[in-house]
């Protein structure tokens, strides 16, 4: 795990394809992030975003609870990696994409380890799970916050909308 993927000698499909992929792939404020943040805010959770001094730049940060949340894109962060890698190997520019996503997975693991070593609890959720069942994801986050005594109970509501 200590070696970094090398992209020497590899190139994207084309300049046009690269620009299209970069333009359509947001790094922050993605639909799933916005949905989860909105849900958490309505439940009374207060958090920080754009905390750039933490490894991996978490999507949602609860500083007092020392809890960070990542909303990992299914494609870019390698959900169902074995299956996805097999499919990528049959496509155009296979080496590039396999290395690129493999490096993202490695970097996610390294950032999680760095954060945990620094005393943070790290929660990672897949984009598809957030989009499909945001309430369940929010419940998991609330459970951790409750366990740490860092939720504002007077304004909080659980996923079913009942006062806690």
Secondary structure, 3 states (H helix, E strand, C coil): CCCCCCCCCCCCCCHHHHHHHHHHCCCCCCHHHHHHHHHHHHCCCCCECCCCCCCCCCCEEECCCCEEEEEECCCCCCCCHHHHHHHHHCCCCHHHHHHHHHHHHHHHHHHHHHHHHCCCEEEEEEHHHHHHCHHHHHHHHHHHHHHCCCCCCCCCECCCCCEC
